[in-house]
């Protein structure tokens, strides 16, 4: 049973969070399907908003930086190649002076949806204008994704990976343990196709809502949609090494069908706005929430002063009591094995 004083304090603290951040809480309420508990979160949307507001791990800005994360990944997984880094500038004019080419992808390092795949229509002026707009974009202000605030903003170019079918593999890990994988074709286009898989390679699918009816979309078994399904096993193994010590992170990879390339590290999947799903479903987000132990987070494990300290200690006690009294076990995470 939760300590009465802690439970009462967290109840009041949850109300204070709503008063302080009403827009964000109401967005989570939409995904949660009811009044959310941000102070002691359970649902995936609740946890991600909690991370935005309180769990300010100083390592997050380093790993969310698409340039600096390359060194971190290389140190933990030296066998995983990264796309070749061609140049990097903090000034829009200097970046625009580098020109463009169909062989490169140009990105900003401090957020998402800032990618340029040159097609030959770009001019130096248009590039400089675009880069200035990227450098002025502040995700910490727009979506409360605080860690992007502390990233030194840069424009950089990578060698483009050429493939008939480029595959994105997104590995969701909780402290060195894979809990689910997304396999995506034509990622971030109008023709993207993707599905979710358990660590053993079995398909979870993804839930879609049509009117008032739920349906589950599936791509099919990995050995039917990939020429070499072992790339998913390799991505999971690498993701587990990279995520060790992080309570939850999404580790991204790309593949041309044979080789595996490192991508980015994400701490706010879908910016925290997770789509709802049928109750009691074994979907990806339920699996993450069941395996994500907030007691391992930087916020709970760090000594704080003032109200943060009172809150962190109360939350830690309630989380420990919840773990002891849990009647349902978390989804079993099977060994990383995918049938060839």
C-alpha positions as CSV (number, residue, x, y, z in Angstrom):
1,X,0.0,0.0,0.0
2,X,1.3,3.5,-0.8
3,X,2.2,5.7,2.2
4,X,-0.8,7.9,2.8
5,X,1.2,11.1,3.1
6,X,3.0,10.4,-0.2
7,X,-0.2,9.5,-2.0
8,X,-1.8,12.8,-0.8
9,X,1.2,14.8,-1.8
10,X,1.4,13.4,-5.3
11,X,-2.3,14.0,-5.7
12,X,-1.8,17.7,-4.9
13,X,1.3,17.8,-7.0
14,X,-0.5,16.3,-10.0
15,X,-3.1,19.1,-9.7
16,X,-0.3,21.7,-9.6
17,X,1.2,20.2,-12.8
18,X,-2.1,20.6,-14.6
19,X,-2.4,24.3,-13.5
20,X,1.2,25.0,-14.6
21,X,1.1,23.1,-17.9
22,X,-2.6,22.8,-18.9
23,X,-2.1,22.4,-22.7
24,X,0.5,19.6,-22.3
25,X,-1.6,17.8,-19.7
26,X,-4.8,18.0,-21.9
27,X,-2.9,16.5,-24.8
28,X,-1.9,13.6,-22.7
29,X,-5.5,13.3,-21.5
30,X,-6.5,12.8,-25.1
31,X,-4.0,10.0,-25.6
32,X,-4.6,8.5,-22.2
33,X,-8.3,8.5,-22.5
34,X,-8.9,10.1,-19.1
35,X,-7.4,12.4,-16.5
36,X,-3.7,11.7,-16.5
37,X,-1.4,11.2,-13.6
38,X,1.8,13.0,-14.5
39,X,3.1,13.1,-10.9
40,X,3.3,9.3,-10.7
41,X,3.0,8.2,-14.4
42,X,2.0,4.8,-15.7
43,X,0.8,5.3,-19.3
44,X,3.5,6.0,-21.9
45,X,2.2,9.5,-22.7
46,X,2.3,10.3,-19.0
47,X,5.8,9.1,-18.7
48,X,7.1,11.1,-21.6
49,X,5.6,14.3,-20.4
50,X,7.0,13.6,-17.0
51,X,10.4,13.2,-18.6
52,X,10.0,16.5,-20.4
53,X,9.1,18.4,-17.2
54,X,11.3,16.8,-14.6
55,X,13.9,14.2,-15.8
56,X,16.6,16.6,-17.0
57,X,19.5,14.1,-17.3
58,X,22.6,16.1,-18.4
59,X,23.5,13.3,-20.7
60,X,20.4,13.8,-22.8
61,X,21.6,16.9,-24.7
62,X,24.8,15.1,-25.7
63,X,23.1,12.0,-27.0
64,X,20.2,13.9,-28.7
65,X,22.8,16.0,-30.6
66,X,23.0,14.2,-33.9
67,X,26.7,15.2,-34.3
68,X,28.0,14.5,-30.8
69,X,26.0,11.2,-30.6
70,X,28.1,9.7,-33.3
71,X,31.2,9.5,-31.0
72,X,29.1,8.0,-28.2
73,X,27.7,5.3,-30.5
74,X,31.1,4.6,-32.0
75,X,32.6,4.1,-28.6
76,X,30.0,1.5,-27.6
77,X,29.5,-0.1,-31.0
78,X,32.7,0.3,-33.1
79,X,31.4,-2.3,-35.5
80,X,28.4,-0.2,-36.5
81,X,29.3,2.3,-39.3
82,X,27.9,5.8,-39.4
83,X,27.1,7.7,-42.6
84,X,30.2,9.7,-43.5
85,X,30.2,13.2,-42.0
86,X,31.2,15.6,-44.7
87,X,31.0,19.0,-43.0
88,X,29.4,20.8,-40.0
89,X,28.9,24.5,-39.5
90,X,27.2,26.7,-36.8
91,X,26.7,29.5,-39.4
92,X,24.0,29.4,-42.0
93,X,26.1,31.3,-44.6
94,X,29.1,29.0,-44.1
95,X,26.8,25.9,-44.5
96,X,25.2,27.3,-47.7
97,X,28.6,28.0,-49.1
98,X,29.3,24.2,-49.1
99,X,26.7,23.8,-51.9
100,X,24.5,20.8,-52.4
101,X,24.7,17.5,-54.1
102,X,22.4,14.5,-54.8
103,X,25.0,12.4,-52.8
104,X,24.4,14.1,-49.5
105,X,21.7,14.6,-46.9
106,X,21.8,17.9,-45.0
107,X,20.4,18.1,-41.5
108,X,20.2,20.2,-38.3
109,X,21.5,18.5,-35.2
110,X,19.1,19.8,-32.6
111,X,15.6,18.5,-33.5
112,X,13.5,16.5,-35.9
113,X,12.0,17.1,-39.4
114,X,15.0,19.2,-40.5
115,X,16.4,17.3,-43.4
116,X,17.2,18.3,-46.9
117,X,17.6,15.8,-49.7
118,X,19.0,18.0,-52.5
119,X,17.3,17.6,-56.0
120,X,19.3,20.2,-57.9
121,X,16.8,23.0,-57.6
122,X,18.5,24.6,-54.5
123,X,20.3,27.9,-54.7
124,X,22.8,29.3,-52.2
125,X,20.3,31.9,-51.1
126,X,17.5,29.4,-50.7
127,X,19.8,27.1,-48.7
128,X,21.0,29.9,-46.4
129,X,17.4,31.0,-45.8
130,X,16.4,27.4,-44.9
131,X,19.4,26.9,-42.6
132,X,18.7,30.1,-40.8
133,X,15.2,29.0,-40.2
134,X,16.4,25.6,-38.9
135,X,19.0,27.3,-36.5
136,X,16.2,29.5,-35.1
137,X,14.0,26.6,-34.4
138,X,13.8,25.8,-30.6
139,X,12.2,22.5,-29.8
140,X,12.6,23.1,-26.1
141,X,10.1,26.0,-26.4
142,X,7.7,24.4,-28.9
143,X,7.2,21.0,-27.3
144,X,8.9,21.2,-23.9
145,X,11.7,18.9,-25.2
146,X,14.1,20.7,-22.9
147,X,17.3,18.8,-23.9
148,X,17.4,20.5,-27.3
149,X,17.9,23.8,-25.5
150,X,21.4,22.9,-24.5
151,X,22.6,21.5,-27.9
152,X,25.0,23.8,-29.8
153,X,23.1,24.2,-33.0
154,X,24.8,23.1,-36.2
155,X,24.0,22.4,-39.8
156,X,25.8,19.3,-41.1
157,X,26.0,17.0,-44.1
158,X,26.2,13.2,-44.3
159,X,27.0,11.0,-47.3
160,X,23.6,9.7,-48.5
161,X,23.0,5.9,-48.2
162,X,22.0,4.6,-51.6
163,X,19.6,1.6,-51.6
164,X,16.7,0.3,-53.6
165,X,14.8,0.0,-50.3
166,X,16.2,2.0,-47.4
167,X,15.0,0.4,-44.2
168,X,14.7,2.3,-40.9
169,X,15.0,0.2,-37.7
170,X,13.9,1.9,-34.5
171,X,14.9,-0.1,-31.4
172,X,13.1,0.8,-28.2
173,X,15.2,-0.1,-25.2
174,X,14.9,0.2,-21.4
175,X,18.3,0.2,-19.7
176,X,20.0,-2.2,-22.2
177,X,17.0,-4.4,-22.9
178,X,15.0,-4.3,-26.1
179,X,11.2,-4.1,-25.6
180,X,10.1,-3.5,-29.2
181,X,11.3,-2.7,-32.7
182,X,9.7,-0.7,-35.5
183,X,10.7,-1.6,-39.1
184,X,9.9,1.2,-41.5
185,X,10.0,1.5,-45.3
186,X,10.0,5.0,-46.9
187,X,10.3,6.6,-43.5
188,X,8.9,10.2,-43.2
189,X,7.3,10.2,-46.7
190,X,3.7,10.0,-47.8
191,X,4.2,6.3,-48.6
192,X,5.7,5.0,-45.4
193,X,4.9,1.5,-44.3
194,X,5.8,0.1,-40.9
195,X,5.0,-2.4,-38.2
196,X,6.2,-3.2,-34.7
197,X,7.9,-6.4,-33.6
198,X,8.8,-8.1,-30.3
199,X,12.4,-8.9,-29.5
200,X,11.8,-12.5,-30.6
201,X,10.8,-11.3,-34.1
202,X,7.1,-11.9,-33.7
203,X,4.9,-9.1,-35.0
204,X,2.9,-6.8,-32.8
205,X,1.4,-4.8,-35.7
206,X,0.2,-1.3,-35.2
207,X,-3.3,-0.2,-34.3
208,X,-5.3,2.1,-36.6
209,X,-8.6,3.8,-35.8
210,X,-11.3,3.9,-38.5
211,X,-14.4,5.6,-37.2
212,X,-15.2,3.8,-33.9
213,X,-13.5,0.5,-34.8
214,X,-9.9,-0.5,-34.2
215,X,-7.9,-2.5,-36.7
216,X,-4.4,-3.8,-36.6
217,X,-2.1,-3.3,-39.6
218,X,0.8,-5.7,-40.2
219,X,3.6,-5.8,-42.7
220,X,4.3,-9.5,-42.2
221,X,7.1,-11.7,-40.8
222,X,10.6,-10.3,-40.9
223,X,11.9,-13.0,-43.2
224,X,9.2,-12.1,-45.7
225,X,9.7,-8.3,-45.8
226,X,13.5,-8.3,-45.4
227,X,16.2,-9.9,-47.6
228,X,18.3,-10.3,-44.5
229,X,16.2,-10.3,-41.3
230,X,19.4,-10.7,-39.2
231,X,19.9,-6.9,-39.5
232,X,17.1,-6.5,-37.0
233,X,18.9,-8.8,-34.6
234,X,22.1,-6.8,-35.1
235,X,20.3,-3.5,-34.5
236,X,18.8,-4.8,-31.3
237,X,22.2,-5.9,-30.0
238,X,23.7,-2.6,-30.8
239,X,20.7,-0.7,-29.4
240,X,21.1,-2.6,-26.1
241,X,24.8,-1.6,-25.8
242,X,24.0,2.0,-26.6
243,X,21.1,2.3,-24.2
244,X,22.7,0.6,-21.2
245,X,22.3,3.0,-18.2
246,X,19.4,4.9,-19.8
247,X,16.0,4.1,-18.3
248,X,14.4,4.5,-21.8
249,X,15.6,5.5,-25.2
250,X,14.9,4.9,-28.8
251,X,18.0,4.0,-30.8
252,X,17.6,4.5,-34.6
253,X,19.4,2.6,-37.4
254,X,19.3,2.5,-41.2
255,X,20.0,-0.3,-43.5
256,X,20.4,-0.8,-47.3
257,X,19.3,-4.4,-46.7
258,X,22.7,-5.7,-45.8
259,X,24.9,-3.1,-44.0
260,X,23.7,-1.4,-40.8
261,X,24.3,2.3,-40.1
262,X,23.7,4.2,-36.9
263,X,21.2,7.0,-36.8
264,X,20.0,9.2,-34.0
265,X,19.1,8.7,-30.3
266,X,15.6,9.9,-29.3
267,X,14.2,10.5,-25.8
268,X,10.8,11.8,-26.7
269,X,9.3,9.3,-29.1
270,X,6.5,11.0,-31.2
271,X,7.2,14.1,-29.0
272,X,5.4,12.1,-26.2
273,X,2.0,12.1,-28.0
274,X,1.4,8.4,-28.2
275,X,-1.7,7.2,-30.0
276,X,-4.3,5.4,-28.0
277,X,-4.9,1.7,-28.4
278,X,-7.4,-0.9,-27.2
279,X,-7.3,-1.8,-23.5
280,X,-5.1,-4.8,-22.5
281,X,-3.4,-4.8,-25.9
282,X,0.2,-6.0,-26.1
283,X,1.1,-3.0,-28.2
284,X,4.5,-1.3,-28.4
285,X,3.7,1.5,-26.0
286,X,2.2,-0.8,-23.4
287,X,5.4,-2.9,-23.5
288,X,7.6,0.2,-23.1
289,X,5.6,1.5,-20.1
290,X,5.6,-2.0,-18.5
291,X,9.4,-2.3,-18.7
292,X,10.4,1.4,-18.2
293,X,11.4,1.6,-14.5
294,X,11.3,5.2,-13.5
295,X,13.3,4.4,-10.4
296,X,16.3,4.1,-12.7
297,X,15.8,7.6,-14.1
298,X,18.2,10.4,-13.4
299,X,15.6,12.5,-11.6
300,X,14.7,9.8,-9.0
301,X,18.3,8.7,-8.5
302,X,19.7,12.2,-8.1
303,X,19.6,14.2,-4.8
304,X,17.6,17.4,-5.2
305,X,17.0,20.3,-2.9
306,X,13.7,22.1,-2.1
307,X,10.5,20.9,-3.6
308,X,12.2,18.8,-6.2
309,X,13.8,16.8,-3.4
310,X,10.5,16.3,-1.6
311,X,8.8,15.2,-4.8
312,X,11.7,12.9,-5.9
313,X,11.7,11.1,-2.6
314,X,7.9,10.7,-2.4
315,X,7.8,9.5,-6.0
316,X,10.6,7.0,-5.3
317,X,8.8,5.5,-2.3
318,X,5.5,5.2,-4.2
319,X,7.2,3.6,-7.2
320,X,8.9,1.1,-4.9
321,X,5.6,0.3,-3.2
322,X,3.9,-0.1,-6.6
323,X,6.6,-2.5,-7.7
324,X,6.3,-4.6,-4.6
325,X,2.5,-4.7,-4.8
326,X,2.2,-5.3,-8.5
327,X,-0.1,-8.2,-9.2
328,X,0.5,-8.4,-12.9
329,X,3.9,-9.1,-14.3
330,X,5.4,-7.0,-17.1
331,X,5.4,-8.5,-20.6
332,X,8.2,-11.0,-20.9
333,X,11.1,-9.8,-23.1
334,X,12.4,-12.8,-25.0
335,X,15.9,-13.4,-26.1
336,X,17.0,-11.4,-29.2
337,X,16.4,-14.1,-31.8
338,X,15.0,-13.7,-35.3
339,X,14.4,-16.6,-37.5
340,X,16.5,-16.4,-40.7
